[in-house]
Amino acid sequence: MTVTAFTPATEERFALARQVADAVLFEGYVLYPYRASAAKNRLRWQFGVLVPPAWGAECEEHEFQHTECLMEPRTGATLSVELRFLHARRRTVQRLHPDGGFETVPELRLEDRVLVPWDEGAEEHVEVVAAVDDLLGDGVTTPFTRPAREEMEPVLDASGRTVGRLVRRYERVDGVVRLSARELDGPYRTLRLTAVVENTSTWTPPDGRTADRDAALPHCLVAAHTLMGLSSGSFLSMTDPPEWARGAVAACRNLHTWPVLAGEPGRADLVLSSPIILEDHPAIAPESPGALYDATEIDEILALRTAALTDEEKREARGTDERAAAVIDLADSMPPEVLERLHGAVRGLREVTGSAPANPVGAAGPGFPDEFGVQRQDTPWWDPASDAGFDPARDRVVVEGRSLGAGSRVLLRPGLRRTDAQDLFLQGRSAKVEAVLHDVDGAVHLAVTVEGDPGADIRREQGRYLYFQPDEVTPLEDPV
């Protein structure tokens, strides 16, 4: 049996995951300086854009997302799925004539904002709840439609008098969610869950001509992603699965999206399949004061730069979009103590075991070796003298019983828990150590250049290296 309504318990479980899902939904929605006239805001929505099939052949974007992950449901379990996306609505601005008619204009200037044409994003979601047993075989298919429509909103001046209106036009969007599951061979009852989201809109470029992206966007599913939760049972991590499941995880096909465990840390009954690669149990930083829609920037810098915009720039930003207006108001009203919290935070402290150093921190005398055998100085990091005992070109670090330093050869083994997608391309590549570096927390890093990289000499001259920790490399024999 398939239903389309979440229970209160499911809503509660999804609430925490939706905080991160909202960041995915609105990533790049409107970028600093938050004005429609800014060049960076003329090409928007880069993630999870599912285009109409007829237009997909004309571009490099896709009409579907395909998610596969492993789950271990209990008997009688149900699967709740929420597809979330933005529906682009085209907003035009009209001025009221004295005769009572309206005229479309490029801008409408008010005392507190400047209204301009703009594509807004309306939040949409499709909910499907199905018994896991119903997913076996042909599975469950749920089509959906968002019809074309038009909305109008009066624009009032400071005195409350109507001076114009905003006309918002939605184009029709059609899609489908396909859910299926297959039981895997083995001693455990493990299922491979497949979730496919497709844009099935029949829109085609007018008159058979190739349309540009702006023409296609109102017919797209923008920033599409899915939340999937089990009523009882658990999902397996796709990033760090148990050893027995690694082969089955490697066989999963994920196209244009990637599933990670979501919700409360320690639980595995919820998955977020996102067009942006995330780690398991992603979370919003508690210091973040609100959405800034520009996640590639640092909140502190972005808040300071936004507060420094001119009054005219802020007027245009407020008229660009309600969310942009909220960012301006947030930056203008942020108290100093909140801004100070954005300056930095320690997320975790490494536990140091064993006997304490013979000399207290800051006292004269020899340093003490850390867990990699590197001689650390016992001068506080904030004291300029603390750098005196370090020499990146001559320092050594012990890895697997071998002393490594500048000139040593290593095999790269990037750690899955603290790497990014580009580092994974270097898995198994040989590299040359250029320097041994220490950070203020006492951690050791190896600066390396990849052997066979034609740009290695340029990187070396510019001091632009790749960095790995000692437990992410394996020593190789140095050339004779």
C-alpha positions as CSV (number, residue, x, y, z in Angstrom):
1,M,0.0,0.0,0.0
2,T,1.2,3.5,-0.8
3,V,0.2,6.7,0.9
4,T,1.4,10.3,0.5
5,A,1.2,11.7,4.0
6,F,3.9,11.7,6.7
7,T,3.1,10.8,10.3
8,P,4.0,13.3,13.1
9,A,6.8,10.9,14.1
10,T,8.3,11.0,10.6
11,E,8.0,14.8,10.4
12,E,10.0,15.0,13.7
13,R,12.7,12.7,12.4
14,F,13.0,14.7,9.2
15,A,13.1,18.1,10.8
16,L,16.9,18.0,11.7
17,A,17.8,16.7,8.3
18,R,15.8,19.4,6.6
19,Q,18.2,22.0,8.0
20,V,21.0,20.7,5.9
21,A,18.6,19.9,3.0
22,D,17.6,23.6,3.0
23,A,21.2,24.5,2.6
24,V,21.3,22.2,-0.5
25,L,18.0,23.6,-1.7
26,F,19.2,27.2,-1.6
27,E,22.9,26.8,-2.4
28,G,23.8,29.6,-4.8
29,Y,20.2,30.9,-4.8
30,V,21.4,34.5,-4.7
31,L,25.0,35.5,-4.3
32,Y,26.8,38.4,-2.7
33,P,26.3,41.3,-3.3
34,Y,22.7,40.0,-3.5
35,R,21.7,42.2,-6.4
36,A,20.0,41.0,-9.6
37,S,22.3,43.3,-11.6
38,A,25.5,41.6,-10.3
39,A,27.1,39.4,-13.0
40,K,27.4,36.4,-10.7
41,N,23.6,36.4,-10.3
42,R,22.8,36.2,-14.0
43,L,23.7,32.5,-14.2
44,R,22.1,30.8,-11.2
45,W,21.2,27.4,-9.9
46,Q,24.1,25.1,-10.7
47,F,23.3,22.0,-8.6
48,G,20.6,19.4,-9.1
49,V,18.8,21.0,-12.0
50,L,16.7,18.4,-13.7
51,V,15.7,19.6,-17.2
52,P,12.9,18.6,-19.6
53,P,13.9,15.6,-21.7
54,A,13.4,17.4,-25.0
55,W,15.9,20.1,-23.9
56,G,18.3,17.8,-22.1
57,A,19.7,16.6,-25.5
58,E,20.6,20.2,-26.2
59,C,22.7,20.8,-23.1
60,E,25.0,19.0,-20.6
61,E,22.4,18.9,-17.8
62,H,20.3,15.9,-17.0
63,E,16.6,15.0,-16.7
64,F,17.0,12.5,-13.9
65,Q,18.8,11.5,-10.7
66,H,19.5,7.9,-9.8
67,T,20.2,6.9,-6.2
68,E,21.2,3.5,-5.0
69,C,22.0,2.6,-1.4
70,L,21.8,-0.4,1.0
71,M,19.3,-0.8,3.8
72,E,18.4,-3.4,6.5
73,P,14.7,-2.9,7.1
74,R,12.9,-4.7,9.9
75,T,9.7,-6.8,9.2
76,G,6.8,-4.6,8.3
77,A,8.9,-1.4,7.9
78,T,7.8,1.5,5.7
79,L,9.9,3.8,3.6
80,S,9.1,7.6,3.7
81,V,10.5,9.6,0.8
82,E,10.4,13.4,0.4
83,L,11.5,14.9,-3.0
84,R,12.3,18.6,-2.5
85,F,13.1,21.1,-5.3
86,L,12.6,24.7,-6.3
87,H,10.1,25.7,-9.0
88,A,11.4,28.8,-10.8
89,R,8.8,31.4,-11.1
90,R,9.4,34.4,-13.4
91,R,8.6,37.8,-11.8
92,T,7.9,40.9,-13.8
93,V,7.4,44.4,-12.5
94,Q,4.5,46.7,-13.5
95,R,3.9,50.4,-12.7
96,L,0.3,51.7,-12.1
97,H,-0.8,54.4,-14.6
98,P,-3.0,57.3,-13.5
99,D,-5.7,55.8,-15.7
100,G,-5.7,52.6,-13.7
101,G,-3.8,50.5,-16.2
102,F,-0.4,48.7,-15.6
103,E,2.7,48.9,-17.7
104,T,5.6,46.4,-17.5
105,V,8.8,48.3,-16.5
106,P,12.5,47.4,-16.0
107,E,12.4,48.7,-12.4
108,L,10.1,50.3,-9.9
109,R,11.9,52.5,-7.4
110,L,10.5,52.8,-3.9
111,E,11.8,54.5,-0.8
112,D,13.2,51.3,0.8
113,R,13.8,49.1,-2.3
114,V,14.2,48.9,-6.0
115,L,12.1,46.2,-7.6
116,V,13.4,44.5,-10.8
117,P,12.5,41.5,-12.8
118,W,13.8,38.3,-11.2
119,D,13.4,34.5,-11.1
120,E,12.2,33.5,-7.7
121,G,12.4,29.9,-6.3
122,A,9.2,28.4,-4.9
123,E,9.7,25.5,-2.6
124,E,8.0,22.2,-3.7
125,H,8.0,18.8,-2.2
126,V,6.5,15.4,-3.1
127,E,5.9,12.9,-0.3
128,V,5.7,9.1,-0.8
129,V,5.2,6.5,1.9
130,A,5.3,2.9,0.9
131,A,5.7,-0.5,2.7
132,V,9.2,-1.9,2.0
133,D,7.6,-5.1,0.8
134,D,5.8,-3.2,-1.9
135,L,9.1,-1.9,-3.3
136,L,10.2,-5.5,-4.3
137,G,9.5,-6.4,-7.9
138,D,8.2,-3.6,-10.0
139,G,8.3,-1.1,-7.1
140,V,6.2,2.0,-6.6
141,T,5.8,4.8,-9.2
142,T,4.5,8.2,-8.1
143,P,3.9,10.8,-10.9
144,F,3.4,14.5,-9.9
145,T,2.4,17.8,-11.7
146,R,2.8,21.4,-10.8
147,P,0.4,23.3,-13.1
148,A,1.1,26.6,-14.8
149,R,-0.5,29.6,-13.1
150,E,-0.1,33.3,-12.5
151,E,-0.1,35.3,-9.3
152,M,-0.3,39.0,-8.7
153,E,0.9,41.0,-5.7
154,P,0.2,44.8,-5.3
155,V,3.1,47.0,-4.6
156,L,2.5,49.7,-2.0
157,D,4.5,52.8,-1.3
158,A,5.4,54.1,2.2
159,S,2.0,55.7,2.6
160,G,0.1,52.5,1.7
161,R,-0.9,53.7,-1.8
162,T,-0.8,51.2,-4.7
163,V,1.9,52.2,-7.1
164,G,2.4,49.0,-9.1
165,R,2.3,45.2,-8.9
166,L,4.4,42.1,-9.2
167,V,3.3,39.4,-11.7
168,R,4.6,35.9,-11.0
169,R,4.3,33.3,-13.7
170,Y,4.7,29.6,-13.1
171,E,5.2,27.2,-16.0
172,R,4.0,23.6,-15.8
173,V,6.4,21.0,-14.4
174,D,5.8,17.2,-14.6
175,G,7.9,14.5,-12.9
176,V,7.9,11.1,-11.4
177,V,9.5,9.3,-8.4
178,R,10.3,5.7,-8.9
179,L,11.1,3.5,-5.9
180,S,12.2,-0.1,-6.0
181,A,14.2,-2.6,-4.0
182,R,16.0,-5.9,-4.5
183,E,17.2,-8.3,-1.8
184,L,20.9,-9.2,-2.0
185,D,22.4,-12.6,-1.6
186,G,24.1,-13.2,1.7
187,P,23.5,-14.1,5.4
188,Y,21.9,-10.7,6.2
189,R,18.6,-9.4,5.0
190,T,20.0,-6.5,3.0
191,L,18.1,-4.6,0.3
192,R,19.5,-2.4,-2.5
193,L,17.1,0.6,-2.6
194,T,16.8,2.4,-5.9
195,A,15.2,5.9,-6.0
196,V,14.9,7.6,-9.4
197,V,13.6,11.2,-9.8
198,E,12.8,12.3,-13.4
199,N,11.6,15.4,-15.0
200,T,8.9,14.2,-17.5
201,S,7.8,17.7,-18.7
202,T,6.8,17.7,-22.4
203,W,8.0,21.3,-22.9
204,T,10.1,21.7,-26.1
205,P,12.0,24.8,-27.3
206,P,9.5,27.1,-29.2
207,D,9.3,26.6,-33.0
208,G,11.8,23.8,-32.8
209,R,14.6,26.2,-32.1
210,T,17.3,25.6,-29.5
211,A,16.3,27.5,-26.4
212,D,18.7,29.1,-23.9
213,R,18.9,28.0,-20.3
214,D,16.7,30.9,-19.1
215,A,13.9,29.7,-21.2
216,A,14.1,26.1,-19.9
217,L,14.5,26.9,-16.2
218,P,10.8,27.5,-15.4
219,H,10.2,23.9,-16.6
220,C,13.0,22.4,-14.5
221,L,13.3,20.8,-11.1
222,V,15.9,23.0,-9.5
223,A,18.2,21.8,-6.7
224,A,16.4,18.5,-6.6
225,H,17.3,16.1,-3.7
226,T,15.5,13.4,-1.7
227,L,15.2,12.5,2.0
228,M,14.5,8.9,2.7
229,G,13.6,7.4,6.1
230,L,12.8,3.9,7.4
231,S,10.2,3.5,10.1
232,S,12.3,0.6,11.6
233,G,15.7,-0.6,10.5
234,S,18.7,1.2,9.2
235,F,20.7,2.3,6.1
236,L,24.4,1.4,5.6
237,S,26.9,4.2,5.1
238,M,27.9,4.6,1.5
239,T,31.1,6.4,2.6
240,D,32.2,4.1,5.4
241,P,30.3,0.8,5.1
242,P,31.1,-2.3,7.2
243,E,33.7,-4.6,5.7
244,W,31.2,-7.3,4.6
245,A,29.1,-4.8,2.6
246,R,32.0,-3.0,0.7
247,G,31.5,-5.0,-2.4
248,A,27.7,-4.4,-2.5
249,V,28.2,-0.7,-1.8
250,A,30.8,-0.4,-4.7
251,A,28.2,-2.0,-7.0
252,C,25.6,0.7,-6.3
253,R,25.0,3.2,-9.1
254,N,24.6,6.8,-8.1
255,L,24.1,9.3,-11.0
256,H,24.0,13.0,-10.5
257,T,23.5,12.6,-6.7
258,W,25.1,11.0,-3.7
259,P,23.4,9.5,-0.6
260,V,24.7,10.1,3.0
261,L,23.4,9.2,6.4
262,A,21.5,12.2,7.8
263,G,19.7,13.3,10.9
264,E,21.0,12.8,14.5
265,P,24.5,11.5,14.8
266,G,24.5,7.8,15.8
267,R,21.3,7.0,14.0
268,A,21.1,5.4,10.6
269,D,17.5,5.4,9.7
270,L,17.6,8.5,7.4
271,V,19.4,9.3,4.2
272,L,19.9,12.5,2.3
273,S,20.6,12.0,-1.4
274,S,22.1,15.3,-2.5
275,P,23.5,16.7,-5.8
276,I,26.3,18.2,-3.6
277,I,28.7,15.6,-2.1
278,L,28.4,15.7,1.7
279,E,29.8,13.6,4.5
280,D,27.6,11.4,6.8
281,H,25.5,13.3,9.3
282,P,26.2,16.8,7.8
283,A,25.1,19.6,10.1
284,I,24.8,23.4,10.0
285,A,27.4,25.1,12.2
286,P,25.7,26.2,15.4
287,E,27.5,29.6,15.1
288,S,25.8,30.4,11.8
289,P,23.3,33.2,12.4
290,G,21.1,32.5,9.3
291,A,21.1,31.6,5.7
292,L,23.5,33.6,3.5
293,Y,22.8,31.5,0.3
294,D,26.5,31.7,-0.6
295,A,28.0,28.6,1.1
296,T,31.4,28.9,-0.7
297,E,32.1,32.0,1.4
298,I,32.9,32.3,5.1
299,D,30.0,33.6,7.1
300,E,32.1,36.2,9.0
301,I,33.6,37.7,5.8
302,L,30.2,37.6,4.0
303,A,28.4,39.3,6.9
304,L,31.0,42.1,7.1
305,R,31.0,42.7,3.4
306,T,27.2,42.8,3.3
307,A,27.0,45.3,6.1
308,A,29.5,47.5,4.2
309,L,27.3,47.8,1.1
310,T,26.1,51.3,0.2
311,D,22.5,52.3,1.0
312,E,21.7,52.2,-2.7
313,E,23.1,48.7,-3.1
314,K,21.1,47.6,-0.1
315,R,17.9,49.1,-1.7
316,E,18.5,47.1,-4.9
317,A,19.3,43.9,-2.9
318,R,16.1,44.3,-0.9
319,G,14.1,44.7,-4.1
320,T,15.8,41.7,-5.7
321,D,14.3,38.9,-3.5
322,E,12.8,38.5,-0.1
323,R,15.6,36.2,0.9
324,A,18.2,38.8,-0.2
325,A,16.4,41.4,1.9
326,A,16.5,39.1,4.9
327,V,20.3,38.8,4.5
328,I,20.7,42.6,4.4
329,D,18.6,43.0,7.5
330,L,20.6,40.2,9.2
331,A,23.9,41.8,8.5
332,D,22.7,45.2,9.6
333,S,21.2,44.0,12.8
334,M,23.9,41.5,13.8
335,P,25.1,42.2,17.4
336,P,28.9,42.2,18.0
337,E,28.8,39.1,20.1
338,V,27.2,37.1,17.3
339,L,29.7,38.4,14.8
340,E,32.5,37.5,17.2
341,R,31.2,33.9,17.3
342,L,31.8,33.6,13.5
343,H,35.5,34.3,13.9
344,G,36.3,30.7,14.6
345,A,35.5,27.6,16.7
346,V,37.2,24.5,17.8
347,R,35.1,21.5,16.7
348,G,37.2,18.8,18.5
349,L,40.2,18.4,20.7
350,R,42.7,15.6,20.2
351,E,43.2,13.5,23.3
352,V,46.9,13.3,24.3
353,T,47.8,10.2,26.3
354,G,50.9,9.2,28.1
355,S,53.2,11.0,30.5
356,A,53.4,14.8,30.5
357,P,56.5,16.5,29.1
358,A,59.4,17.0,31.5
359,N,59.2,20.7,31.1
360,P,56.0,22.8,31.4
361,V,54.7,24.5,28.3
362,G,56.8,27.6,27.7
363,A,59.8,26.5,29.8
364,A,63.2,26.2,28.3
365,G,64.5,22.8,27.4
366,P,64.1,20.1,24.7
367,G,60.8,19.4,23.2
368,F,58.9,16.1,23.2
369,P,58.0,13.8,20.3
370,D,54.4,13.6,19.1
371,E,52.6,10.4,18.0
372,F,54.5,10.5,14.7
373,G,57.9,10.8,16.3
374,V,58.3,14.5,15.3
375,Q,60.2,16.6,17.9
376,R,57.7,19.2,19.0
377,Q,58.7,22.4,20.7
378,D,57.2,23.3,24.1
379,T,57.0,27.0,23.4
380,P,53.4,28.3,23.1
381,W,52.2,28.6,19.5
382,W,51.4,32.3,20.0
383,D,55.0,33.1,20.9
384,P,57.1,34.0,17.7
385,A,59.9,31.9,19.2
386,S,57.8,28.8,18.7
387,D,58.7,28.7,15.0
388,A,62.4,28.8,15.7
389,G,62.8,25.0,16.1
390,F,61.0,24.1,12.9
391,D,62.5,23.8,9.5
392,P,60.1,22.4,6.8
393,A,63.0,21.5,4.5
394,R,64.9,19.5,7.1
395,D,62.3,18.2,9.6
396,R,61.6,14.5,9.5
397,V,58.5,12.4,10.4
398,V,58.4,8.6,11.2
399,V,55.9,6.6,9.2
400,E,55.7,2.9,9.5
401,G,59.2,2.9,11.0
402,R,60.7,4.9,8.2
403,S,61.9,8.5,8.5
404,L,60.4,10.7,5.9
405,G,61.5,14.2,4.9
406,A,62.0,16.5,1.9
407,G,62.9,14.2,-1.1
408,S,61.3,11.1,0.2
409,R,58.9,9.1,-2.0
410,V,55.5,8.0,-0.7
411,L,52.3,6.3,-1.9
412,L,49.2,8.4,-1.4
413,R,46.3,6.9,0.6
414,P,43.8,9.7,1.3
415,G,41.7,9.2,4.4
416,L,38.0,8.9,3.5
417,R,36.9,10.8,6.6
418,R,38.9,13.9,6.0
419,T,39.3,14.2,2.2
420,D,37.4,15.6,-0.8
421,A,36.5,14.1,-4.1
422,Q,39.5,15.4,-5.9
423,D,41.9,13.8,-3.4
424,L,40.3,10.5,-4.2
425,F,41.7,10.7,-7.7
426,L,45.2,10.5,-6.2
427,Q,44.5,7.2,-4.5
428,G,47.5,5.0,-5.1
429,R,49.6,7.6,-6.9
430,S,53.3,8.1,-5.9
431,A,54.5,11.5,-4.8
432,K,57.6,13.3,-3.6
433,V,57.7,14.9,-0.1
434,E,58.7,18.6,-0.4
435,A,58.4,19.6,3.2
436,V,57.3,18.5,6.7
437,L,55.0,21.2,8.2
438,H,53.5,21.7,11.6
439,D,50.2,23.6,12.4
440,V,49.4,25.5,15.6
441,D,47.6,22.5,17.1
442,G,50.7,20.3,16.8
443,A,49.5,18.2,13.9
444,V,52.0,17.3,11.1
445,H,51.4,17.6,7.4
446,L,53.4,16.5,4.4
447,A,53.6,18.9,1.5
448,V,53.9,16.7,-1.7
449,T,54.0,16.9,-5.4
450,V,52.6,14.1,-7.5
451,E,55.2,12.2,-9.6
452,G,54.5,12.5,-13.3
453,D,52.6,15.7,-12.9
454,P,53.8,18.0,-15.7
455,G,53.1,21.0,-13.5
456,A,55.1,19.8,-10.6
457,D,58.0,22.3,-11.3
458,I,55.6,25.2,-11.4
459,R,53.9,24.1,-8.2
460,R,57.3,23.8,-6.5
461,E,58.4,27.3,-7.6
462,Q,55.1,28.8,-6.4
463,G,55.0,26.8,-3.2
464,R,51.6,25.3,-4.1
465,Y,51.6,21.8,-2.8
466,L,49.2,19.1,-2.0
467,Y,48.9,18.3,1.8
468,F,48.4,14.9,3.5
469,Q,48.8,13.7,7.0
470,P,51.4,11.0,7.9
471,D,48.8,8.3,8.2
472,E,47.6,9.0,4.7
473,V,50.9,7.9,3.0
474,T,52.9,4.7,2.7
475,P,56.8,5.1,2.4
476,L,58.3,4.0,-0.9
477,E,61.9,3.2,-1.7
478,D,63.8,6.4,-2.6
479,P,65.4,6.4,-6.0
480,V,69.0,5.3,-6.0
